[in-house]
Every structure is written in structure tokens, then in C-alpha cells.
Amino acid sequence: QVQLVESGGGLVQAGGSLRLSCAASGRTSSDFGMGWFRQAPGKEREFVGGINYSGTMIYYEEFVQGRFTISRDNTLNTLSLQMNDLKPEDTAVYYCAAMRGAGPLDHYDEYEYWGQGTQVTVSS
């Protein structure tokens, strides 16, 4: 069992930045891939970015457009998402997720564990 807790969400103006964090606890292992997803009201959950355990494989959805950076610190068991140049369309609940092994990082069905989400709101 793995527990994930997101933090760092909030309200920012367009063009601003936020850094989201995800703290992992429980029975984590060295083969866990992790990712960030987001879900806006009335829309499907969508992939934001994913990273394997070693950090050698990183994938982003196209809408990121170089604005976001995903990283992890395995010593601290944390996952981060640095978000710059935020846009109103980035407004959503952001979820941290973890999977066992090296499955497709952009497929939400591959993830076994999910955090509760943190709200990001970007105003115009």
C-alpha cells in the first residue's frame, strides 16, 4: 500500500508559477513510475507528465509546451511539478499517481495509487 499526498496548489494570476509536491509513504519500491494528471470540471482526467524511478525517462503531454517540469527525489520520496507561465486553461485539480514497474506513463489505467488532488486555479 502506498499513500500519496499532494500539496502546493492555489490561486495564481496568468503567467505566474506554482510548484506542486507529492509526498509518498508506505510500501514504495525502486520500480515505481510516477506521474501527474489533472482534471477540470466537466472534463476527463488528462495526463500532464510522468517520470520513471531513475528519472531517465520523462514524458509530457503536448499542452505543457515546455512550461512544466516534473522531477522526483527518491531520498525524500517526493514528486514535484514546477509549473511556469500558467494559463487559465491550466485550472484543474492536479493528482499525483504511482505505478509498479515501467508501464506507459501517460496511461492512467497503469497507475495503482492516487493522491487526493490539489486545486490549481489560474485567473485571467
N, C-alpha and C positions, 0 to 999 in steps of 0.2 A: 504494500500500500504506500502510495506517495501522495503527499499533500502539497498543494501549490497555492501560494497567496500572493496576489498582485497588489501593487501599490504605485503611487506616483501620478495617478490621473488627476484631472482638474479642469478648470476653465482657463483658456488662453485666447488671446486675440490671433487672428490670422497672421501668419508669418512668425509666430512665436515658436517656442520649443518646450518639450516635455521629455522627461526621462522616466520610463516605466521600469519597474523592477518586479521580479518574481522570485520569491523565496521558496525553495524546495526542501522538504523534510520527509522523513520516513525511509522506506527501503529503496533508496536510489542506487543506481549501479552505473558502471562505466560504459554501458551500451545505450544509454538513454539519449535519444534525439529530443529536441525541444523546439517549440515554435510559438509564435504569436498569431492570434486570429482576432478578428473584430466583427461586431455585428451592430448594425444601425437599426433603428426602429423600422419594422416592416420589411426588412431585407434579410437575405440569407447570410449566414456566417461566412466570412471570407478570409482567406489566407493573407497574412501580412509578410511574415518572414519565418525562416526556420534555420536551425543550426545543429550539426551533429555534435557528438560529445567532445571531440578533439578540436572543434572549431575549424576544421579543414574544409568543410562543405557548408556553404551558406547560400540560401536562396531567398529571393524576394519576389513578391508579386509586382507586376508591371506598374501599378499605380503608385508604388513607392517613389519611383523616379529619382532615386539617389538621395532622397530626403531622410530616410530612416537607416539606422544601423543596429543590427542585432548582435549581441555578444553574450558570453557566459563566463562565469567564474566558478570553476568546479571545486575550488578550495572552499569557497563560501556557499556553494550550492545555490547560486543565483543566476537568473537570466535577466537581461536588460534589453530595452528597446529605446534608443535615442531617437527622438523624432524632432526634426527641424523643419522650418518653413511649413508649418501646419496650415492646412486649408479647412474651410468649413465642412467639406465633404469627408474629412477625416473623423468627424464626430461619430462616436460609436462607443460601445462597451468593448474593451480590449481584454482578451483572455490569453492566459499562459497555458500551455499544454505540454505534455511529455509522453513519449512513446518508448517502448522497448525495441532495441535494435535499430536497423538502418532502413526503415521503410521510407516511402515517399513523404518528404517533409511538408508538402503542400496539400496533402490529403487528410482532412480532419478525421476520417474514419480510422486512420492509423494510430491516432492518439488515444491512449488509455486513461490519462489523468488530466484533469482540467481544474484551473483555479476558478474563483467566484466572479472574476472580472473586475475591472476598474473603469470608471466612466471618464472619457475624454470628450470635452466639449470645446469646439473652436468657433469663436464668434467672428462675424464679419467686421 
